[in-house]
């Protein structure tokens, strides 16, 4: 369910804080553990700098799989 929420709010490239704000979540650690990591592991989102997760300009974007999921969810 959390992965679906991330997929639905993610447009283009977004910073973690932007995604978190759009989902109206305040706890950074919970957001990372419950939303970002599962979305990355499921292959629905990817990092702009995958070899440097703590890069100061790190952003996330939908993968092809994520775009297909978003399209499917928007039909319902």
N, CA, C, O and CB atoms as a CASP TS submission, in Angstrom:
PFRMAT TS
TARGET T0000
AUTHOR 0000-0000-0000
METHOD Language model
MODEL 1
PARENT N/A
ATOM      1  N   UNK     1       0.814  -1.198   0.000  1.00  0.00           N
ATOM      2  CA  UNK     1       0.000   0.000   0.000  1.00  0.00           C
ATOM      3  C   UNK     1       0.861   1.266   0.000  1.00  0.00           C
ATOM      4  O   UNK     1       0.561   2.224  -0.713  1.00  0.00           O
ATOM      5  CB  UNK     1      -0.928  -0.004   1.202  1.00  0.00           C
ATOM      6  N   UNK     2       1.935   1.267   0.804  1.00  0.00           N
ATOM      7  CA  UNK     2       2.797   2.444   0.878  1.00  0.00           C
ATOM      8  C   UNK     2       3.496   2.698  -0.456  1.00  0.00           C
ATOM      9  O   UNK     2       3.664   3.846  -0.867  1.00  0.00           O
ATOM     10  CB  UNK     2       3.833   2.274   1.993  1.00  0.00           C
ATOM     11  N   UNK     3       3.903   1.617  -1.131  1.00  0.00           N
ATOM     12  CA  UNK     3       4.559   1.762  -2.434  1.00  0.00           C
ATOM     13  C   UNK     3       3.602   2.419  -3.416  1.00  0.00           C
ATOM     14  O   UNK     3       4.007   3.286  -4.191  1.00  0.00           O
ATOM     15  CB  UNK     3       5.034   0.388  -2.976  1.00  0.00           C
ATOM     16  N   UNK     4       2.353   2.020  -3.391  1.00  0.00           N
ATOM     17  CA  UNK     4       1.355   2.609  -4.288  1.00  0.00           C
ATOM     18  C   UNK     4       1.218   4.105  -4.036  1.00  0.00           C
ATOM     19  O   UNK     4       1.080   4.886  -4.978  1.00  0.00           O
ATOM     20  CB  UNK     4      -0.005   1.917  -4.111  1.00  0.00           C
ATOM     21  N   UNK     5       1.257   4.502  -2.776  1.00  0.00           N
ATOM     22  CA  UNK     5       1.142   5.925  -2.433  1.00  0.00           C
ATOM     23  C   UNK     5       2.318   6.713  -3.006  1.00  0.00           C
ATOM     24  O   UNK     5       2.133   7.798  -3.556  1.00  0.00           O
ATOM     25  CB  UNK     5       1.074   6.112  -0.901  1.00  0.00           C
ATOM     26  N   UNK     6       3.522   6.166  -2.878  1.00  0.00           N
ATOM     27  CA  UNK     6       4.706   6.837  -3.425  1.00  0.00           C
ATOM     28  C   UNK     6       4.577   6.963  -4.938  1.00  0.00           C
ATOM     29  O   UNK     6       4.832   8.028  -5.500  1.00  0.00           O
ATOM     30  CB  UNK     6       6.000   6.064  -3.055  1.00  0.00           C
ATOM     31  N   UNK     7       4.188   5.892  -5.585  1.00  0.00           N
ATOM     32  CA  UNK     7       4.049   5.879  -7.046  1.00  0.00           C
ATOM     33  C   UNK     7       3.035   6.933  -7.495  1.00  0.00           C
ATOM     34  O   UNK     7       3.252   7.615  -8.497  1.00  0.00           O
ATOM     35  CB  UNK     7       3.619   4.475  -7.541  1.00  0.00           C
ATOM     36  N   UNK     8       1.951   7.066  -6.772  1.00  0.00           N
ATOM     37  CA  UNK     8       0.898   7.999  -7.182  1.00  0.00           C
ATOM     38  C   UNK     8       1.303   9.471  -7.049  1.00  0.00           C
ATOM     39  O   UNK     8       0.828  10.304  -7.820  1.00  0.00           O
ATOM     40  CB  UNK     8      -0.345   7.749  -6.364  1.00  0.00           C
ATOM     41  N   UNK     9       2.165   9.806  -6.094  1.00  0.00           N
ATOM     42  CA  UNK     9       2.534  11.217  -5.921  1.00  0.00           C
ATOM     43  C   UNK     9       3.812  11.596  -6.664  1.00  0.00           C
ATOM     44  O   UNK     9       4.109  12.781  -6.819  1.00  0.00           O
ATOM     45  CB  UNK     9       2.703  11.525  -4.451  1.00  0.00           C
ATOM     46  N   UNK    10       4.560  10.617  -7.118  1.00  0.00           N
ATOM     47  CA  UNK    10       5.848  10.890  -7.762  1.00  0.00           C
ATOM     48  C   UNK    10       5.642  11.335  -9.208  1.00  0.00           C
ATOM     49  O   UNK    10       5.073  10.605 -10.019  1.00  0.00           O
ATOM     50  CB  UNK    10       6.753   9.642  -7.713  1.00  0.00           C
ATOM     51  N   UNK    11       6.112  12.541  -9.518  1.00  0.00           N
ATOM     52  CA  UNK    11       6.051  13.060 -10.885  1.00  0.00           C
ATOM     53  C   UNK    11       7.422  13.586 -11.251  1.00  0.00           C
ATOM     54  O   UNK    11       8.013  14.365 -10.503  1.00  0.00           O
ATOM     55  CB  UNK    11       4.967  14.177 -11.029  1.00  0.00           C
ATOM     56  N   UNK    12       7.926  13.170 -12.383  1.00  0.00           N
ATOM     57  CA  UNK    12       9.266  13.574 -12.802  1.00  0.00           C
ATOM     58  C   UNK    12      10.292  13.112 -11.794  1.00  0.00           C
ATOM     59  O   UNK    12      10.214  11.992 -11.288  1.00  0.00           O
ATOM     60  CB  UNK    12       9.347  15.091 -12.982  1.00  0.00           C
ATOM     61  N   UNK    13      11.250  13.963 -11.501  1.00  0.00           N
ATOM     62  CA  UNK    13      12.249  13.691 -10.470  1.00  0.00           C
ATOM     63  C   UNK    13      11.900  14.517  -9.241  1.00  0.00           C
ATOM     64  O   UNK    13      11.670  15.723  -9.334  1.00  0.00           O
ATOM     65  CB  UNK    13      13.697  14.014 -10.975  1.00  0.00           C
ATOM     66  N   UNK    14      11.865  13.854  -8.084  1.00  0.00           N
ATOM     67  CA  UNK    14      11.509  14.553  -6.848  1.00  0.00           C
ATOM     68  C   UNK    14      12.463  14.170  -5.728  1.00  0.00           C
ATOM     69  O   UNK    14      12.945  13.039  -5.666  1.00  0.00           O
ATOM     70  CB  UNK    14      10.059  14.239  -6.442  1.00  0.00           C
ATOM     71  N   UNK    15      12.727  15.119  -4.850  1.00  0.00           N
ATOM     72  CA  UNK    15      13.517  14.866  -3.651  1.00  0.00           C
ATOM     73  C   UNK    15      12.662  14.079  -2.651  1.00  0.00           C
ATOM     74  O   UNK    15      11.433  14.100  -2.709  1.00  0.00           O
ATOM     75  CB  UNK    15      14.025  16.205  -3.023  1.00  0.00           C
ATOM     76  N   UNK    16      13.340  13.394  -1.744  1.00  0.00           N
ATOM     77  CA  UNK    16      12.637  12.627  -0.712  1.00  0.00           C
ATOM     78  C   UNK    16      11.690  13.524   0.075  1.00  0.00           C
ATOM     79  O   UNK    16      10.550  13.144   0.341  1.00  0.00           O
ATOM     80  CB  UNK    16      13.642  11.953   0.238  1.00  0.00           C
ATOM     81  N   UNK    17      12.153  14.698   0.445  1.00  0.00           N
ATOM     82  CA  UNK    17      11.339  15.621   1.242  1.00  0.00           C
ATOM     83  C   UNK    17      10.073  16.053   0.496  1.00  0.00           C
ATOM     84  O   UNK    17       9.027  16.249   1.114  1.00  0.00           O
ATOM     85  CB  UNK    17      12.162  16.853   1.622  1.00  0.00           C
ATOM     86  N   UNK    18      10.165  16.201  -0.816  1.00  0.00           N
ATOM     87  CA  UNK    18       8.991  16.588  -1.609  1.00  0.00           C
ATOM     88  C   UNK    18       7.943  15.470  -1.615  1.00  0.00           C
ATOM     89  O   UNK    18       6.748  15.723  -1.465  1.00  0.00           O
ATOM     90  CB  UNK    18       9.409  16.933  -3.056  1.00  0.00           C
ATOM     91  N   UNK    19       8.407  14.247  -1.789  1.00  0.00           N
ATOM     92  CA  UNK    19       7.496  13.105  -1.785  1.00  0.00           C
ATOM     93  C   UNK    19       6.834  12.997  -0.422  1.00  0.00           C
ATOM     94  O   UNK    19       5.620  12.818  -0.315  1.00  0.00           O
ATOM     95  CB  UNK    19       8.243  11.792  -2.135  1.00  0.00           C
ATOM     96  N   UNK    20       7.646  13.107   0.610  1.00  0.00           N
ATOM     97  CA  UNK    20       7.156  13.011   1.984  1.00  0.00           C
ATOM     98  C   UNK    20       6.126  14.096   2.270  1.00  0.00           C
ATOM     99  O   UNK    20       5.100  13.826   2.896  1.00  0.00           O
ATOM    100  CB  UNK    20       8.319  13.113   2.977  1.00  0.00           C
ATOM    101  N   UNK    21       6.384  15.302   1.826  1.00  0.00           N
ATOM    102  CA  UNK    21       5.453  16.415   2.036  1.00  0.00           C
ATOM    103  C   UNK    21       4.132  16.157   1.313  1.00  0.00           C
ATOM    104  O   UNK    21       3.061  16.401   1.871  1.00  0.00           O
ATOM    105  CB  UNK    21       6.076  17.741   1.548  1.00  0.00           C
ATOM    106  N   UNK    22       4.202  15.666   0.079  1.00  0.00           N
ATOM    107  CA  UNK    22       2.988  15.379  -0.685  1.00  0.00           C
ATOM    108  C   UNK    22       2.139  14.295  -0.025  1.00  0.00           C
ATOM    109  O   UNK    22       0.917  14.282  -0.169  1.00  0.00           O
ATOM    110  CB  UNK    22       3.349  14.956  -2.101  1.00  0.00           C
ATOM    111  N   UNK    23       2.789  13.395   0.694  1.00  0.00           N
ATOM    112  CA  UNK    23       2.062  12.342   1.403  1.00  0.00           C
ATOM    113  C   UNK    23       1.665  12.770   2.814  1.00  0.00           C
ATOM    114  O   UNK    23       1.028  12.011   3.543  1.00  0.00           O
ATOM    115  CB  UNK    23       2.906  11.079   1.467  1.00  0.00           C
ATOM    116  N   UNK    24       2.044  13.985   3.191  1.00  0.00           N
ATOM    117  CA  UNK    24       1.737  14.559   4.508  1.00  0.00           C
ATOM    118  C   UNK    24       2.253  13.683   5.646  1.00  0.00           C
ATOM    119  O   UNK    24       1.544  13.420   6.618  1.00  0.00           O
ATOM    120  CB  UNK    24       0.232  14.760   4.655  1.00  0.00           C
ATOM    121  N   UNK    25       3.506  13.235   5.505  1.00  0.00           N
ATOM    122  CA  UNK    25       4.155  12.421   6.529  1.00  0.00           C
ATOM    123  C   UNK    25       5.268  13.233   7.175  1.00  0.00           C
ATOM    124  O   UNK    25       5.993  13.953   6.489  1.00  0.00           O
ATOM    125  CB  UNK    25       4.714  11.100   5.927  1.00  0.00           C
ATOM    126  N   UNK    26       5.406  13.120   8.484  1.00  0.00           N
ATOM    127  CA  UNK    26       6.376  13.943   9.207  1.00  0.00           C
ATOM    128  C   UNK    26       7.630  13.182   9.635  1.00  0.00           C
ATOM    129  O   UNK    26       8.710  13.772   9.679  1.00  0.00           O
ATOM    130  CB  UNK    26       5.723  14.537  10.418  1.00  0.00           C
ATOM    131  N   UNK    27       7.521  11.908   9.948  1.00  0.00           N
ATOM    132  CA  UNK    27       8.651  11.158  10.477  1.00  0.00           C
ATOM    133  C   UNK    27       9.568  10.677   9.355  1.00  0.00           C
ATOM    134  O   UNK    27       9.193   9.801   8.576  1.00  0.00           O
ATOM    135  CB  UNK    27       8.158   9.971  11.300  1.00  0.00           C
ATOM    136  N   UNK    28      10.769  11.251   9.273  1.00  0.00           N
ATOM    137  CA  UNK    28      11.713  10.935   8.200  1.00  0.00           C
ATOM    138  C   UNK    28      12.107   9.464   8.183  1.00  0.00           C
ATOM    139  O   UNK    28      12.112   8.832   7.127  1.00  0.00           O
ATOM    140  CB  UNK    28      12.953  11.787   8.337  1.00  0.00           C
ATOM    141  N   UNK    29      12.434   8.923   9.341  1.00  0.00           N
ATOM    142  CA  UNK    29      12.907   7.537   9.416  1.00  0.00           C
ATOM    143  C   UNK    29      11.797   6.559   9.011  1.00  0.00           C
ATOM    144  O   UNK    29      12.040   5.624   8.248  1.00  0.00           O
ATOM    145  CB  UNK    29      13.405   7.216  10.845  1.00  0.00           C
ATOM    146  N   UNK    30      10.606   6.773   9.513  1.00  0.00           N
ATOM    147  CA  UNK    30       9.473   5.920   9.153  1.00  0.00           C
ATOM    148  C   UNK    30       9.206   5.991   7.651  1.00  0.00           C
ATOM    149  O   UNK    30       8.959   4.970   7.009  1.00  0.00           O
ATOM    150  CB  UNK    30       8.213   6.333   9.940  1.00  0.00           C
ATOM    151  N   UNK    31       9.256   7.197   7.100  1.00  0.00           N
ATOM    152  CA  UNK    31       9.015   7.366   5.663  1.00  0.00           C
ATOM    153  C   UNK    31      10.045   6.589   4.853  1.00  0.00           C
ATOM    154  O   UNK    31       9.702   5.903   3.890  1.00  0.00           O
ATOM    155  CB  UNK    31       9.050   8.859   5.276  1.00  0.00           C
ATOM    156  N   UNK    32      11.289   6.701   5.243  1.00  0.00           N
ATOM    157  CA  UNK    32      12.363   5.996   4.535  1.00  0.00           C
ATOM    158  C   UNK    32      12.184   4.483   4.620  1.00  0.00           C
ATOM    159  O   UNK    32      12.298   3.782   3.614  1.00  0.00           O
ATOM    160  CB  UNK    32      13.729   6.393   5.108  1.00  0.00           C
ATOM    161  N   UNK    33      11.904   3.984   5.821  1.00  0.00           N
ATOM    162  CA  UNK    33      11.786   2.537   6.026  1.00  0.00           C
ATOM    163  C   UNK    33      10.505   1.941   5.447  1.00  0.00           C
ATOM    164  O   UNK    33      10.525   0.839   4.899  1.00  0.00           O
ATOM    165  CB  UNK    33      11.852   2.228   7.494  1.00  0.00           C
ATOM    166  N   UNK    34       9.412   2.653   5.564  1.00  0.00           N
ATOM    167  CA  UNK    34       8.116   2.108   5.162  1.00  0.00           C
ATOM    168  C   UNK    34       7.703   2.448   3.731  1.00  0.00           C
ATOM    169  O   UNK    34       6.857   1.765   3.155  1.00  0.00           O
ATOM    170  CB  UNK    34       7.068   2.600   6.096  1.00  0.00           C
ATOM    171  N   UNK    35       8.288   3.490   3.154  1.00  0.00           N
ATOM    172  CA  UNK    35       7.859   3.937   1.832  1.00  0.00           C
ATOM    173  C   UNK    35       8.984   3.867   0.790  1.00  0.00           C
ATOM    174  O   UNK    35       8.852   3.178  -0.221  1.00  0.00           O
ATOM    175  CB  UNK    35       7.333   5.355   1.919  1.00  0.00           C
ATOM    176  N   UNK    36      10.080   4.575   1.036  1.00  0.00           N
ATOM    177  CA  UNK    36      11.141   4.682   0.032  1.00  0.00           C
ATOM    178  C   UNK    36      11.847   3.352  -0.208  1.00  0.00           C
ATOM    179  O   UNK    36      11.963   2.915  -1.353  1.00  0.00           O
ATOM    180  CB  UNK    36      12.155   5.727   0.457  1.00  0.00           C
ATOM    181  N   UNK    37      12.315   2.707   0.844  1.00  0.00           N
ATOM    182  CA  UNK    37      13.059   1.452   0.670  1.00  0.00           C
ATOM    183  C   UNK    37      12.198   0.390  -0.005  1.00  0.00           C
ATOM    184  O   UNK    37      12.675  -0.238  -0.951  1.00  0.00           O
ATOM    185  CB  UNK    37      13.561   0.933   2.026  1.00  0.00           C
ATOM    186  N   UNK    38      10.948   0.149   0.428  1.00  0.00           N
ATOM    187  CA  UNK    38      10.137  -0.845  -0.289  1.00  0.00           C
ATOM    188  C   UNK    38       9.875  -0.480  -1.755  1.00  0.00           C
ATOM    189  O   UNK    38       9.826  -1.361  -2.613  1.00  0.00           O
ATOM    190  CB  UNK    38       8.816  -1.024   0.421  1.00  0.00           C
ATOM    191  N   UNK    39       9.706   0.809  -2.041  1.00  0.00           N
ATOM    192  CA  UNK    39       9.473   1.231  -3.425  1.00  0.00           C
ATOM    193  C   UNK    39      10.721   0.997  -4.279  1.00  0.00           C
ATOM    194  O   UNK    39      10.616   0.613  -5.444  1.00  0.00           O
ATOM    195  CB  UNK    39       9.065   2.719  -3.474  1.00  0.00           C
ATOM    196  N   UNK    40      11.892   1.227  -3.701  1.00  0.00           N
ATOM    197  CA  UNK    40      13.142   0.954  -4.407  1.00  0.00           C
ATOM    198  C   UNK    40      13.324  -0.545  -4.619  1.00  0.00           C
ATOM    199  O   UNK    40      13.656  -0.984  -5.720  1.00  0.00           O
ATOM    200  CB  UNK    40      14.337   1.530  -3.632  1.00  0.00           C
ATOM    201  N   UNK    41      13.108  -1.327  -3.565  1.00  0.00           N
ATOM    202  CA  UNK    41      13.315  -2.772  -3.641  1.00  0.00           C
ATOM    203  C   UNK    41      12.337  -3.459  -4.588  1.00  0.00           C
ATOM    204  O   UNK    41      12.666  -4.480  -5.192  1.00  0.00           O
ATOM    205  CB  UNK    41      13.193  -3.380  -2.265  1.00  0.00           C
ATOM    206  N   UNK    42      11.142  -2.901  -4.719  1.00  0.00           N
ATOM    207  CA  UNK    42      10.148  -3.487  -5.624  1.00  0.00           C
ATOM    208  C   UNK    42      10.403  -3.105  -7.080  1.00  0.00           C
ATOM    209  O   UNK    42       9.781  -3.650  -7.992  1.00  0.00           O
ATOM    210  CB  UNK    42       8.748  -3.048  -5.216  1.00  0.00           C
ATOM    211  N   UNK    43      11.327  -2.159  -7.289  1.00  0.00           N
ATOM    212  CA  UNK    43      11.656  -1.747  -8.653  1.00  0.00           C
ATOM    213  C   UNK    43      10.703  -0.731  -9.240  1.00  0.00           C
ATOM    214  O   UNK    43      10.699  -0.525 -10.454  1.00  0.00           O
ATOM    215  CB  UNK    43      11.692  -2.932  -9.533  1.00  0.00           C
ATOM    216  N   UNK    44       9.888  -0.083  -8.405  1.00  0.00           N
ATOM    217  CA  UNK    44       8.947   0.912  -8.902  1.00  0.00           C
ATOM    218  C   UNK    44       9.536   2.313  -8.988  1.00  0.00           C
ATOM    219  O   UNK    44       9.069   3.142  -9.770  1.00  0.00           O
ATOM    220  CB  UNK    44       7.738   0.937  -8.028  1.00  0.00           C
ATOM    221  N   UNK    45      10.558   2.575  -8.188  1.00  0.00           N
ATOM    222  CA  UNK    45      11.265   3.857  -8.279  1.00  0.00           C
ATOM    223  C   UNK    45      12.764   3.588  -8.329  1.00  0.00           C
ATOM    224  O   UNK    45      13.234   2.506  -7.980  1.00  0.00           O
ATOM    225  CB  UNK    45      10.909   4.789  -7.074  1.00  0.00           C
ATOM    226  N   UNK    46      13.489   4.589  -8.768  1.00  0.00           N
ATOM    227  CA  UNK    46      14.939   4.492  -8.823  1.00  0.00           C
ATOM    228  C   UNK    46      15.541   5.812  -8.373  1.00  0.00           C
ATOM    229  O   UNK    46      14.876   6.847  -8.382  1.00  0.00           O
ATOM    230  CB  UNK    46      15.421   4.124 -10.246  1.00  0.00           C
ATOM    231  N   UNK    47      16.803   5.764  -7.982  1.00  0.00           N
ATOM    232  CA  UNK    47      17.516   6.966  -7.552  1.00  0.00           C
ATOM    233  C   UNK    47      18.256   7.584  -8.733  1.00  0.00           C
ATOM    234  O   UNK    47      18.705   6.877  -9.635  1.00  0.00           O
ATOM    235  CB  UNK    47      18.502   6.639  -6.408  1.00  0.00           C
ATOM    236  N   UNK    48      18.378   8.889  -8.718  1.00  0.00           N
ATOM    237  CA  UNK    48      19.153   9.593  -9.732  1.00  0.00           C
ATOM    238  C   UNK    48      20.635   9.239  -9.610  1.00  0.00           C
ATOM    239  O   UNK    48      21.337   9.116 -10.614  1.00  0.00           O
ATOM    240  CB  UNK    48      18.952  11.114  -9.606  1.00  0.00           C
ATOM    241  N   UNK    49      21.105   9.075  -8.363  1.00  0.00           N
ATOM    242  CA  UNK    49      22.495   8.710  -8.094  1.00  0.00           C
ATOM    243  C   UNK    49      22.521   7.400  -7.305  1.00  0.00           C
ATOM    244  O   UNK    49      22.751   7.415  -6.096  1.00  0.00           O
ATOM    245  CB  UNK    49      23.233   9.846  -7.313  1.00  0.00           C
ATOM    246  N   UNK    50      22.289   6.273  -7.973  1.00  0.00           N
ATOM    247  CA  UNK    50      22.174   4.993  -7.256  1.00  0.00           C
ATOM    248  C   UNK    50      23.448   4.559  -6.533  1.00  0.00           C
ATOM    249  O   UNK    50      23.369   3.832  -5.543  1.00  0.00           O
ATOM    250  CB  UNK    50      21.778   3.919  -8.219  1.00  0.00           C
ATOM    251  N   UNK    51      24.608   4.985  -7.002  1.00  0.00           N
ATOM    252  CA  UNK    51      25.862   4.603  -6.356  1.00  0.00           C
ATOM    253  C   UNK    51      26.217   5.487  -5.174  1.00  0.00           C
ATOM    254  O   UNK    51      27.197   5.232  -4.473  1.00  0.00           O
ATOM    255  CB  UNK    51      26.979   4.638  -7.354  1.00  0.00           C
ATOM    256  N   UNK    52      25.420   6.529  -4.952  1.00  0.00           N
ATOM    257  CA  UNK    52      25.670   7.462  -3.862  1.00  0.00           C
ATOM    258  C   UNK    52      24.326   7.870  -3.234  1.00  0.00           C
ATOM    259  O   UNK    52      23.843   8.976  -3.479  1.00  0.00           O
ATOM    260  CB  UNK    52      26.456   8.716  -4.373  1.00  0.00           C
ATOM    261  N   UNK    53      23.722   6.984  -2.425  1.00  0.00           N
ATOM    262  CA  UNK    53      22.393   7.265  -1.867  1.00  0.00           C
ATOM    263  C   UNK    53      22.297   8.562  -1.069  1.00  0.00           C
ATOM    264  O   UNK    53      21.217   9.144  -0.978  1.00  0.00           O
ATOM    265  CB  UNK    53      21.980   6.137  -0.993  1.00  0.00           C
ATOM    266  N   UNK    54      23.397   9.024  -0.493  1.00  0.00           N
ATOM    267  CA  UNK    54      23.380  10.245   0.310  1.00  0.00           C
ATOM    268  C   UNK    54      23.818  11.482  -0.464  1.00  0.00           C
ATOM    269  O   UNK    54      24.161  12.505   0.128  1.00  0.00           O
ATOM    270  CB  UNK    54      24.265  10.072   1.509  1.00  0.00           C
ATOM    271  N   UNK    55      23.804  11.384  -1.776  1.00  0.00           N
ATOM    272  CA  UNK    55      24.192  12.519  -2.620  1.00  0.00           C
ATOM    273  C   UNK    55      23.306  13.724  -2.280  1.00  0.00           C
ATOM    274  O   UNK    55      22.094  13.569  -2.129  1.00  0.00           O
ATOM    275  CB  UNK    55      24.073  12.153  -4.140  1.00  0.00           C
ATOM    276  N   UNK    56      23.889  14.915  -2.160  1.00  0.00           N
ATOM    277  CA  UNK    56      23.099  16.093  -1.781  1.00  0.00           C
ATOM    278  C   UNK    56      22.004  16.450  -2.786  1.00  0.00           C
ATOM    279  O   UNK    56      21.037  17.126  -2.433  1.00  0.00           O
ATOM    280  CB  UNK    56      24.012  17.275  -1.609  1.00  0.00           C
ATOM    281  N   UNK    57      22.145  16.007  -4.019  1.00  0.00           N
ATOM    282  CA  UNK    57      21.125  16.293  -5.037  1.00  0.00           C
ATOM    283  C   UNK    57      20.312  15.054  -5.400  1.00  0.00           C
ATOM    284  O   UNK    57      19.754  14.965  -6.494  1.00  0.00           O
ATOM    285  CB  UNK    57      21.782  16.859  -6.291  1.00  0.00           C
ATOM    286  N   UNK    58      20.251  14.100  -4.473  1.00  0.00           N
ATOM    287  CA  UNK    58      19.531  12.852  -4.739  1.00  0.00           C
ATOM    288  C   UNK    58      18.055  13.120  -5.013  1.00  0.00           C
ATOM    289  O   UNK    58      17.396  13.880  -4.303  1.00  0.00           O
ATOM    290  CB  UNK    58      19.678  11.886  -3.556  1.00  0.00           C
ATOM    291  N   UNK    59      17.561  12.476  -6.061  1.00  0.00           N
ATOM    292  CA  UNK    59      16.147  12.556  -6.410  1.00  0.00           C
ATOM    293  C   UNK    59      15.687  11.167  -6.808  1.00  0.00           C
ATOM    294  O   UNK    59      16.490  10.284  -7.106  1.00  0.00           O
ATOM    295  CB  UNK    59      15.894  13.587  -7.559  1.00  0.00           C
ATOM    296  N   UNK    60      14.382  10.999  -6.804  1.00  0.00           N
ATOM    297  CA  UNK    60      13.782   9.717  -7.151  1.00  0.00           C
ATOM    298  C   UNK    60      12.863   9.910  -8.346  1.00  0.00           C
ATOM    299  O   UNK    60      12.283  10.979  -8.533  1.00  0.00           O
ATOM    300  CB  UNK    60      13.006   9.116  -5.947  1.00  0.00           C
ATOM    301  N   UNK    61      12.740   8.864  -9.150  1.00  0.00           N
ATOM    302  CA  UNK    61      11.822   8.912 -10.288  1.00  0.00           C
ATOM    303  C   UNK    61      11.238   7.521 -10.503  1.00  0.00           C
ATOM    304  O   UNK    61      11.786   6.518 -10.047  1.00  0.00           O
ATOM    305  CB  UNK    61      12.545   9.418 -11.578  1.00  0.00           C
ATOM    306  N   UNK    62      10.113   7.490 -11.207  1.00  0.00           N
ATOM    307  CA  UNK    62       9.467   6.225 -11.502  1.00  0.00           C
ATOM    308  C   UNK    62      10.259   5.441 -12.539  1.00  0.00           C
ATOM    309  O   UNK    62      10.830   6.017 -13.465  1.00  0.00           O
ATOM    310  CB  UNK    62       8.042   6.457 -11.987  1.00  0.00           C
ATOM    311  N   UNK    63      10.288   4.138 -12.378  1.00  0.00           N
ATOM    312  CA  UNK    63      10.847   3.255 -13.394  1.00  0.00           C
ATOM    313  C   UNK    63       9.710   2.922 -14.367  1.00  0.00           C
ATOM    314  O   UNK    63       8.575   3.357 -14.174  1.00  0.00           O
ATOM    315  CB  UNK    63      11.475   1.944 -12.751  1.00  0.00           C
ATOM    316  N   UNK    64      10.013   2.165 -15.390  1.00  0.00           N
ATOM    317  CA  UNK    64       8.968   1.718 -16.311  1.00  0.00           C
ATOM    318  C   UNK    64       7.908   0.937 -15.547  1.00  0.00           C
ATOM    319  O   UNK    64       6.711   1.118 -15.771  1.00  0.00           O
ATOM    320  CB  UNK    64       9.566   0.853 -17.446  1.00  0.00           C
ATOM    321  N   UNK    65       8.351   0.074 -14.651  1.00  0.00           N
ATOM    322  CA  UNK    65       7.426  -0.700 -13.817  1.00  0.00           C
ATOM    323  C   UNK    65       6.548   0.228 -12.986  1.00  0.00           C
ATOM    324  O   UNK    65       5.343   0.002 -12.870  1.00  0.00           O
ATOM    325  CB  UNK    65       8.203  -1.662 -12.897  1.00  0.00           C
ATOM    326  N   UNK    66       7.137   1.265 -12.411  1.00  0.00           N
ATOM    327  CA  UNK    66       6.391   2.231 -11.620  1.00  0.00           C
ATOM    328  C   UNK    66       5.387   3.012 -12.446  1.00  0.00           C
ATOM    329  O   UNK    66       4.278   3.285 -11.986  1.00  0.00           O
ATOM    330  CB  UNK    66       7.336   3.180 -10.948  1.00  0.00           C
ATOM    331  N   UNK    67       5.771   3.377 -13.673  1.00  0.00           N
ATOM    332  CA  UNK    67       4.855   4.098 -14.562  1.00  0.00           C
ATOM    333  C   UNK    67       3.669   3.214 -14.942  1.00  0.00           C
ATOM    334  O   UNK    67       2.536   3.686 -15.032  1.00  0.00           O
ATOM    335  CB  UNK    67       5.594   4.575 -15.832  1.00  0.00           C
ATOM    336  N   UNK    68       3.941   1.924 -15.165  1.00  0.00           N
ATOM    337  CA  UNK    68       2.849   0.994 -15.487  1.00  0.00           C
ATOM    338  C   UNK    68       1.912   0.839 -14.294  1.00  0.00           C
ATOM    339  O   UNK    68       0.695   0.796 -14.469  1.00  0.00           O
ATOM    340  CB  UNK    68       3.410  -0.386 -15.904  1.00  0.00           C
ATOM    341  N   UNK    69       2.463   0.756 -13.086  1.00  0.00           N
ATOM    342  CA  UNK    69       1.632   0.650 -11.889  1.00  0.00           C
ATOM    343  C   UNK    69       0.792   1.906 -11.716  1.00  0.00           C
ATOM    344  O   UNK    69      -0.397   1.811 -11.412  1.00  0.00           O
ATOM    345  CB  UNK    69       2.502   0.414 -10.642  1.00  0.00           C
ATOM    346  N   UNK    70       1.381   3.069 -11.903  1.00  0.00           N
ATOM    347  CA  UNK    70       0.656   4.325 -11.758  1.00  0.00           C
ATOM    348  C   UNK    70      -0.485   4.397 -12.776  1.00  0.00           C
ATOM    349  O   UNK    70      -1.597   4.799 -12.433  1.00  0.00           O
ATOM    350  CB  UNK    70       1.614   5.526 -11.931  1.00  0.00           C
ATOM    351  N   UNK    71      -0.218   4.016 -14.004  1.00  0.00           N
ATOM    352  CA  UNK    71      -1.238   4.015 -15.036  1.00  0.00           C
ATOM    353  C   UNK    71      -2.395   3.079 -14.670  1.00  0.00           C
ATOM    354  O   UNK    71      -3.565   3.425 -14.835  1.00  0.00           O
ATOM    355  CB  UNK    71      -0.628   3.606 -16.377  1.00  0.00           C
ATOM    356  N   UNK    72      -2.049   1.896 -14.172  1.00  0.00           N
ATOM    357  CA  UNK    72      -3.053   0.922 -13.749  1.00  0.00           C
ATOM    358  C   UNK    72      -3.892   1.464 -12.595  1.00  0.00           C
ATOM    359  O   UNK    72      -5.114   1.318 -12.592  1.00  0.00           O
ATOM    360  CB  UNK    72      -2.381  -0.392 -13.339  1.00  0.00           C
ATOM    361  N   UNK    73      -3.241   2.085 -11.619  1.00  0.00           N
ATOM    362  CA  UNK    73      -3.943   2.603 -10.441  1.00  0.00           C
ATOM    363  C   UNK    73      -4.851   3.775 -10.802  1.00  0.00           C
ATOM    364  O   UNK    73      -5.901   3.960 -10.186  1.00  0.00           O
ATOM    365  CB  UNK    73      -2.937   3.034  -9.370  1.00  0.00           C
ATOM    366  N   UNK    74      -4.453   4.565 -11.797  1.00  0.00           N
ATOM    367  CA  UNK    74      -5.261   5.717 -12.202  1.00  0.00           C
ATOM    368  C   UNK    74      -6.532   5.286 -12.925  1.00  0.00           C
ATOM    369  O   UNK    74      -7.504   6.039 -12.970  1.00  0.00           O
ATOM    370  CB  UNK    74      -4.447   6.645 -13.098  1.00  0.00           C
ATOM    371  N   UNK    75      -6.532   4.093 -13.483  1.00  0.00           N
ATOM    372  CA  UNK    75      -7.721   3.581 -14.170  1.00  0.00           C
ATOM    373  C   UNK    75      -8.810   3.193 -13.198  1.00  0.00           C
ATOM    374  O   UNK    75      -9.996   3.253 -13.524  1.00  0.00           O
ATOM    375  CB  UNK    75      -7.363   2.392 -15.030  1.00  0.00           C
ATOM    376  N   UNK    76      -8.408   2.793 -12.000  1.00  0.00           N
ATOM    377  CA  UNK    76      -9.406   2.350 -10.999  1.00  0.00           C
ATOM    378  C   UNK    76     -10.144   3.500 -10.382  1.00  0.00           C
ATOM    379  O   UNK    76     -11.008   3.294  -9.530  1.00  0.00           O
ATOM    380  CB  UNK    76      -8.743   1.548  -9.904  1.00  0.00           C
TER
END
